[in-house]
Amino acid sequence: RVWPVSLQSPTSRERCEMTSISAWAVASPSSSLRLWSLATTPPEPSRSTAPIGTSPCSRATLASSRAIFIAASAFTIWPLPSRLPILRRGRIVWPSARAWKARMWKRIEGSNPSPSAMLIDPTLLLPEAVSEETLAFNAQIQQMTSALPPMTSFTPDEIRRARREGVSIWGPIIHSEFATTREIEGPAGPIELRVFDTGVTNGVFLHLHGGGWVLGNNDMMDPMLEELSRESATTVISVEYRLAPENPYPAGLEDCVAAARWLINNSGSAFGTDRIVIGGESSGANLAAASMLKIRDEDGFDDWAGANLVYGSYMPSGTPSVRLWDKEGLVLDQEVMEWFGNHYRGGAEIDPFDPYYAPLFGDVAGLGAALFTVGTADPLLDDSLFMASRWAAAANQTELHIAPGGIHAFDAFPTTLAKEARDRMHAFIRDAIDR
């Protein structure tokens, strides 16, 4: 509980006292000590308008309040791995000094998100929240896909060939004139990066495409990535990672981690900026979150500008919304998710709680700001609701965008719902780069 200092216009002396108490209140909102309860009523307001930090309130008092804030928050907000060296694979890994300092000052300056930012409006989940346009579009997609044989009746190669030829609901592949390619060394050979530069570059967005770890390529989303580059003023880099079942887990993740490490080490010299946002759609969001965890755990790096995680699968074994899904013809269903998961595992027995396989079970503390986007007509709805809640609970700045009636991959289609979601993503990436 923090008194609204700027609105109460207290005296200068009262400002000093309130600043000290507020430091404790903000630093330990969940502390069992409840230090703020020692003062049950705020000071009486006065007509003084002297700003905080002016005489007679001494700078020493404000400095001590800031010190109190740091000390208290070290034991209440920041988790242990964010502050101390981590023992990984027999070696000690220190967190990034820059990332540690940035997180500390963000807490001090009051940029930690308010709990209300993560309140879910239940009306967004009701059928009445879905627009007529969205209902009509979903019915059209359902009619189109229901007339086709189930995707699970084909082999991955057959589906890849059909998509490459433009014979799918996604239509023909359109390439951007702003896209170029370059190669970097990967764990199993060269990795191709598709680079989109539309002009002004304030940061870099590392993109990991979706496709259930089995389908997709880095040249199949050119129009969306070109738009993202232009609207967010970033250079977009999309990774061509290895696909299952030919290369099951963790091969694709290893390529994504290699690309992320290369970018972390070379973004300044290659693109003139060290501000990096990472993200992806569906399985790409899984790989993005897993890459953040793996690089943090093994290298100590967590200085991401942000993460744009779109209808991700963060628990491949199936969250409740996947297991209880009973709708067909809306791009994704329980049977298709099982088909993807089986190919991704490649017949191996994988620990379902492995955080690099199922990031929902990872320690996400200190990974920074993230925007989660998901539609209510997507079997992966719970994945985003659960992951966003865990992200916020770890004291990360968290935004959750729920799109009423949005199907899986809804943002790739020409609808108002899709445009609104993309606009929000562009704004989030711009703000994260500038933060």
Secondary structure per residue as TSV (DSSP state, phi and psi in degrees):
chain	resnum	aa	ss	phi	psi
A	1	R	-	360.0	118.7
A	2	V	-	-122.0	127.0
A	3	W	-	-69.2	142.5
A	4	P	-	-73.5	84.5
A	5	V	H	-54.0	-48.4
A	6	S	H	-68.0	-19.0
A	7	L	H	-94.0	-22.7
A	8	Q	H	-88.4	-14.4
A	9	S	-	49.5	56.8
A	10	P	-	-76.2	174.5
A	11	T	-	-71.6	168.0
A	12	S	H	-62.2	-40.3
A	13	R	H	-64.3	-42.3
A	14	E	H	-64.3	-34.7
A	15	R	H	-59.7	-42.1
A	16	C	H	-61.1	-47.4
A	17	E	H	-63.4	-42.4
A	18	M	H	-68.4	-34.6
A	19	T	H	-63.3	-42.4
A	20	S	H	-65.1	-45.1
A	21	I	H	-64.9	-40.5
A	22	S	H	-62.3	-35.1
A	23	A	H	-58.4	-43.3
A	24	W	H	-67.7	-41.8
A	25	A	H	-62.4	-43.7
A	26	V	H	-72.2	-39.0
A	27	A	H	-69.1	-29.1
A	28	S	-	-131.8	63.0
A	29	P	T	-64.6	-26.7
A	30	S	T	-111.9	9.4
A	31	S	-	-66.9	138.8
A	32	S	T	-68.1	-17.2
A	33	L	T	-72.0	-28.7
A	34	R	-	48.5	55.7
A	35	L	G	-60.3	-30.7
A	36	W	G	-65.9	-18.3
A	37	S	G	-73.7	-9.2
A	38	L	G	-63.9	-27.7
A	39	A	-	-111.0	107.6
A	40	T	-	-85.8	-19.9
A	41	T	S	-133.1	145.0
A	42	P	-	-72.7	159.3
A	43	P	-	-61.5	154.2
A	44	E	-	-65.7	132.2
A	45	P	-	-70.6	153.5
A	46	S	-	-131.9	-175.4
A	47	R	S	-93.9	6.2
A	48	S	-	-64.4	137.5
A	49	T	-	-119.4	14.7
A	50	A	-	-64.4	129.9
A	51	P	-	-67.9	154.5
A	52	I	T	-60.1	137.0
A	53	G	T	100.7	-1.6
A	54	T	-	-103.6	165.1
A	55	S	T	-59.3	147.4
A	56	P	T	-89.3	6.5
A	57	C	S	-72.1	115.7
A	58	S	-	-74.4	149.5
A	59	R	H	-61.9	-28.3
A	60	A	H	-63.4	-39.0
A	61	T	H	-63.6	-44.4
A	62	L	H	-65.3	-38.8
A	63	A	H	-64.3	-40.2
A	64	S	H	-67.7	-33.7
A	65	S	H	-64.4	-41.5
A	66	R	H	-64.1	-39.4
A	67	A	H	-63.9	-40.5
A	68	I	H	-60.0	-43.3
A	69	F	H	-58.1	-47.3
A	70	I	H	-62.3	-47.7
A	71	A	H	-63.4	-45.2
A	72	A	H	-66.6	-44.7
A	73	S	H	-67.9	-25.1
A	74	A	H	-62.0	-25.5
A	75	F	H	-105.5	-4.2
A	76	T	H	-124.3	-29.7
A	77	I	T	-107.2	-51.9
A	78	W	S	-82.3	128.9
A	79	P	-	-74.3	161.0
A	80	L	H	-54.0	-45.6
A	81	P	H	-62.6	-18.5
A	82	S	H	-79.7	-16.5
A	83	R	H	-113.2	-25.9
A	84	L	S	-121.1	160.7
A	85	P	-	-61.2	149.7
A	86	I	E	-111.3	136.0
A	87	L	E	-92.4	113.1
A	88	R	E	-131.3	125.1
A	89	R	T	52.2	40.5
A	90	G	T	79.9	6.8
A	91	R	E	-133.6	154.1
A	92	I	E	-88.1	129.8
A	93	V	E	-119.6	125.5
A	94	W	-	-94.8	137.7
A	95	P	-	-62.4	155.7
A	96	S	-	-59.1	127.7
A	97	A	H	-62.2	-39.9
A	98	R	H	-64.1	-42.7
A	99	A	H	-64.6	-40.8
A	100	W	H	-61.9	-47.0
A	101	K	H	-65.2	-41.3
A	102	A	H	-62.7	-43.4
A	103	R	H	-64.9	-39.9
A	104	M	H	-62.2	-47.2
A	105	W	H	-71.2	-28.5
A	106	K	H	-63.3	-40.7
A	107	R	H	-63.6	-43.4
A	108	I	H	-63.9	-43.4
A	109	E	T	-78.9	0.2
A	110	G	T	81.5	26.7
A	111	S	-	-90.2	2.4
A	112	N	S	-63.8	136.3
A	113	P	-	-67.5	149.6
A	114	S	-	-75.9	150.3
A	115	P	G	-57.2	-28.9
A	116	S	G	-66.1	-18.2
A	117	A	G	-65.0	-20.0
A	118	M	G	-107.8	8.5
A	119	L	-	-70.4	131.5
A	120	I	-	-94.1	125.2
A	121	D	-	-79.4	109.3
A	122	P	G	-64.1	-20.8
A	123	T	G	-67.4	-22.5
A	124	L	G	-68.1	-20.2
A	125	L	G	-92.4	-3.7
A	126	L	S	-85.0	150.6
A	127	P	G	-57.5	-30.8
A	128	E	G	-66.8	-17.7
A	129	A	G	-80.2	-13.6
A	130	V	S	-82.5	129.0
A	131	S	-	-72.8	160.3
A	132	E	H	-62.6	-38.3
A	133	E	H	-61.1	-43.8
A	134	T	H	-66.9	-41.8
A	135	L	H	-59.9	-44.3
A	136	A	H	-66.0	-40.3
A	137	F	H	-66.5	-43.4
A	138	N	H	-61.2	-39.7
A	139	A	H	-63.9	-37.4
A	140	Q	H	-66.0	-44.6
A	141	I	H	-64.0	-41.8
A	142	Q	H	-63.3	-41.5
A	143	Q	H	-66.0	-40.6
A	144	M	H	-67.1	-47.3
A	145	T	H	-75.6	-29.6
A	146	S	H	-69.1	-22.0
A	147	A	T	-82.0	-6.7
A	148	L	S	-102.5	156.4
A	149	P	-	-61.5	149.9
A	150	P	-	-60.3	143.2
A	151	M	G	-58.2	-32.1
A	152	T	G	-70.2	-8.8
A	153	S	G	-85.5	-3.8
A	154	F	S	-109.0	161.8
A	155	T	-	-85.8	158.8
A	156	P	H	-54.7	-40.5
A	157	D	H	-62.8	-39.3
A	158	E	H	-64.7	-41.2
A	159	I	H	-69.2	-40.9
A	160	R	H	-61.0	-42.2
A	161	R	H	-65.0	-41.6
A	162	A	H	-64.0	-41.8
A	163	R	H	-66.2	-39.6
A	164	R	H	-64.2	-32.5
A	165	E	T	-85.8	-2.5
A	166	G	T	80.1	15.7
A	167	V	-	-97.5	72.3
A	168	S	S	-163.3	176.7
A	169	I	T	-66.7	-13.8
A	170	W	T	-84.4	-12.1
A	171	G	-	76.2	-171.6
A	172	P	S	-70.5	154.1
A	173	I	-	-81.3	128.6
A	174	I	-	-113.8	125.8
A	175	H	-	-98.1	145.7
A	176	S	-	-93.1	142.2
A	177	E	T	-72.6	-12.8
A	178	F	T	-92.3	-0.5
A	179	A	E	-92.8	135.1
A	180	T	E	-130.4	168.0
A	181	T	E	-126.5	152.9
A	182	R	E	-148.6	160.4
A	183	E	E	-118.0	146.2
A	184	I	E	-129.0	163.5
A	185	E	E	-76.1	134.2
A	186	G	E	-120.4	177.4
A	187	P	T	-67.7	-20.1
A	188	A	T	-130.4	25.2
A	189	G	E	126.1	-177.1
A	190	P	E	-61.7	145.3
A	191	I	E	-116.0	127.4
A	192	E	E	-86.1	132.9
A	193	L	E	-112.3	130.3
A	194	R	E	-100.6	118.9
A	195	V	E	-109.7	128.2
A	196	F	E	-114.5	118.0
A	197	D	-	-130.4	107.6
A	198	T	-	-102.2	10.0
A	199	G	S	140.3	-111.4
A	200	V	-	-67.9	131.2
A	201	T	-	-124.3	111.2
A	202	N	S	-100.7	-13.2
A	203	G	E	-168.7	-175.3
A	204	V	E	-126.0	137.0
A	205	F	E	-111.1	116.3
A	206	L	E	-89.4	113.8
A	207	H	E	-106.8	131.9
A	208	L	E	-118.9	113.4
A	209	H	-	-70.5	159.8
A	210	G	-	-90.4	-171.6
A	211	G	S	129.5	22.9
A	212	G	T	64.3	27.6
A	213	W	T	65.3	2.3
A	214	V	T	-119.9	-36.2
A	215	L	S	-116.4	171.1
A	216	G	-	95.0	157.4
A	217	N	-	-145.5	167.2
A	218	N	T	-79.3	0.8
A	219	D	T	-110.3	13.3
A	220	M	S	-98.3	0.9
A	221	M	-	-129.1	29.4
A	222	D	H	-54.0	-48.3
A	223	P	H	-59.1	-42.5
A	224	M	H	-67.7	-40.6
A	225	L	H	-74.1	-32.6
A	226	E	H	-64.8	-43.8
A	227	E	H	-61.0	-44.2
A	228	L	H	-61.3	-43.6
A	229	S	H	-59.6	-44.7
A	230	R	H	-70.1	-46.8
A	231	E	H	-74.6	-27.6
A	232	S	H	-103.3	0.6
A	233	A	T	55.7	48.1
A	234	T	E	-129.5	159.2
A	235	T	E	-88.5	126.2
A	236	V	E	-100.9	133.3
A	237	I	E	-124.1	116.6
A	238	S	E	-107.1	133.2
A	239	V	E	-97.0	132.3
A	240	E	E	-93.6	88.3
A	241	Y	-	-94.6	162.0
A	242	R	-	-69.1	144.3
A	243	L	-	-109.6	151.8
A	244	A	T	-85.4	161.6
A	245	P	T	-84.8	-8.0
A	246	E	T	-60.3	-35.2
A	247	N	S	-131.2	83.1
A	248	P	-	-71.4	175.0
A	249	Y	T	-50.5	133.5
A	250	P	T	-105.7	24.7
A	251	A	H	-57.5	-50.7
A	252	G	H	-60.4	-41.9
A	253	L	H	-62.0	-41.4
A	254	E	H	-59.7	-40.1
A	255	D	H	-65.4	-42.1
A	256	C	H	-64.2	-40.9
A	257	V	H	-64.8	-41.1
A	258	A	H	-62.3	-41.9
A	259	A	H	-65.6	-41.1
A	260	A	H	-64.4	-42.6
A	261	R	H	-63.4	-41.5
A	262	W	H	-61.1	-43.1
A	263	L	H	-66.6	-41.9
A	264	I	H	-57.5	-40.9
A	265	N	H	-83.1	-19.9
A	266	N	H	-125.7	-0.6
A	267	S	H	-62.8	-35.9
A	268	G	H	-63.0	-48.2
A	269	S	H	-75.7	-33.9
A	270	A	H	-85.0	-33.0
A	271	F	H	-129.9	1.4
A	272	G	S	74.6	20.1
A	273	T	-	-156.2	150.5
A	274	D	-	-114.2	15.3
A	275	R	-	-90.7	114.1
A	276	I	E	-124.4	125.9
A	277	V	E	-107.5	137.5
A	278	I	E	-115.0	151.5
A	279	G	E	179.6	178.1
A	280	G	E	177.8	177.6
A	281	E	E	-115.9	140.2
A	282	S	T	57.7	-117.8
A	283	S	H	-64.0	-26.6
A	284	G	H	-65.6	-34.2
A	285	A	H	-68.5	-38.2
A	286	N	H	-57.3	-49.1
A	287	L	H	-66.3	-34.3
A	288	A	H	-65.9	-48.7
A	289	A	H	-63.5	-41.5
A	290	A	H	-65.1	-38.1
A	291	S	H	-63.8	-41.3
A	292	M	H	-61.1	-43.3
A	293	L	H	-64.4	-46.4
A	294	K	H	-66.4	-42.3
A	295	I	H	-69.0	-38.3
A	296	R	H	-62.3	-46.0
A	297	D	H	-69.3	-37.6
A	298	E	H	-95.4	-30.6
A	299	D	H	-112.6	-15.7
A	300	G	-	80.3	9.4
A	301	F	-	-93.9	127.8
A	302	D	-	-144.7	25.6
A	303	D	-	-89.1	49.9
A	304	W	-	-76.8	142.5
A	305	A	S	-69.6	-29.5
A	306	G	E	174.6	175.0
A	307	A	E	-136.6	127.0
A	308	N	E	-107.0	98.4
A	309	L	E	-111.0	113.4
A	310	V	E	-112.6	121.0
A	311	Y	S	30.7	57.6
A	312	G	-	-78.5	159.0
A	313	S	-	-103.7	102.4
A	314	Y	S	-102.7	-0.2
A	315	M	-	-146.7	82.5
A	316	P	T	-56.7	-22.8
A	317	S	T	-72.5	-13.5
A	318	G	-	112.2	113.1
A	319	T	-	-77.2	170.0
A	320	P	H	-54.9	-39.0
A	321	S	H	-65.8	-29.0
A	322	V	H	-73.7	-46.7
A	323	R	H	-69.1	-27.0
A	324	L	T	-98.0	2.9
A	325	W	-	-66.3	131.1
A	326	D	-	-129.8	13.2
A	327	K	-	-99.8	145.8
A	328	E	-	-120.1	156.0
A	329	G	S	82.9	13.1
A	330	L	S	-113.7	50.5
A	331	V	S	75.0	-51.3
A	332	L	-	-129.4	141.6
A	333	D	-	-149.0	-178.2
A	334	Q	H	-61.9	-40.3
A	335	E	H	-65.9	-41.1
A	336	V	H	-67.2	-40.5
A	337	M	H	-61.9	-38.4
A	338	E	H	-66.6	-38.9
A	339	W	H	-61.3	-46.4
A	340	F	H	-61.9	-47.1
A	341	G	H	-61.9	-41.6
A	342	N	H	-61.9	-42.5
A	343	H	H	-66.7	-39.5
A	344	Y	H	-64.6	-40.4
A	345	R	H	-73.7	-26.8
A	346	G	T	63.2	29.4
A	347	G	T	84.8	-3.8
A	348	A	-	-84.6	153.4
A	349	E	-	-86.6	110.8
A	350	I	-	-112.2	135.4
A	351	D	-	-59.5	116.8
A	352	P	T	-64.8	-13.1
A	353	F	T	-101.8	6.2
A	354	D	-	-61.3	116.5
A	355	P	T	-65.8	-20.9
A	356	Y	T	-83.5	-17.3
A	357	Y	T	-93.7	-42.0
A	358	A	-	-126.1	85.7
A	359	P	G	-58.8	-16.9
A	360	L	G	-57.7	-26.1
A	361	F	G	-97.3	9.1
A	362	G	S	-86.7	160.9
A	363	D	-	-84.6	102.9
A	364	V	-	-93.0	8.8
A	365	A	T	-60.6	136.4
A	366	G	T	80.4	6.4
A	367	L	-	-84.4	-4.3
A	368	G	-	92.4	-169.1
A	369	A	-	-70.6	146.0
A	370	A	E	-148.4	145.4
A	371	L	E	-113.7	124.4
A	372	F	E	-107.3	131.4
A	373	T	E	-126.9	132.7
A	374	V	E	-158.1	150.3
A	375	G	E	-98.0	156.8
A	376	T	E	-79.1	-11.7
A	377	A	E	-103.8	32.2
A	378	D	S	-116.0	128.2
A	379	P	T	-57.2	-22.9
A	380	L	T	-88.1	18.4
A	381	L	H	-55.4	-50.0
A	382	D	H	-61.3	-33.9
A	383	D	H	-56.0	-46.0
A	384	S	H	-73.4	-39.3
A	385	L	H	-61.8	-43.8
A	386	F	H	-68.7	-46.2
A	387	M	H	-67.3	-40.1
A	388	A	H	-63.5	-38.6
A	389	S	H	-65.3	-41.7
A	390	R	H	-66.5	-38.5
A	391	W	H	-61.6	-46.3
A	392	A	H	-67.4	-39.3
A	393	A	H	-64.1	-22.2
A	394	A	T	-89.2	14.8
A	395	A	T	67.6	26.3
A	396	N	-	-90.7	146.7
A	397	Q	-	-65.3	125.1
A	398	T	E	-134.3	131.2
A	399	E	E	-122.0	140.1
A	400	L	E	-127.8	117.9
A	401	H	E	-108.7	113.3
A	402	I	E	-102.6	122.3
A	403	A	E	-101.5	109.0
A	404	P	E	-58.8	121.7
A	405	G	E	81.0	0.5
A	406	G	E	-67.9	126.3
A	407	I	E	-85.6	176.4
A	408	H	T	-63.2	132.6
A	409	A	T	68.9	25.0
A	410	F	G	-61.0	-28.6
A	411	D	G	-72.5	-8.7
A	412	A	G	-88.6	-2.8
A	413	F	S	-107.2	159.5
A	414	P	S	-82.9	71.7
A	415	T	S	-128.4	163.8
A	416	T	H	-63.3	-41.0
A	417	L	H	-58.9	-41.9
A	418	A	H	-66.3	-44.0
A	419	K	H	-61.8	-42.0
A	420	E	H	-62.3	-41.4
A	421	A	H	-66.3	-43.1
A	422	R	H	-65.2	-40.7
A	423	D	H	-59.4	-40.0
A	424	R	H	-67.0	-40.1
A	425	M	H	-62.9	-44.7
A	426	H	H	-59.8	-43.7
A	427	A	H	-64.9	-41.7
A	428	F	H	-61.0	-45.3
A	429	I	H	-65.6	-42.3
A	430	R	H	-57.7	-48.9
A	431	D	H	-65.5	-39.3
A	432	A	H	-64.4	-40.0
A	433	I	H	-64.8	-39.8
A	434	D	H	-82.2	-12.9
A	435	R	-	-65.9	360.0
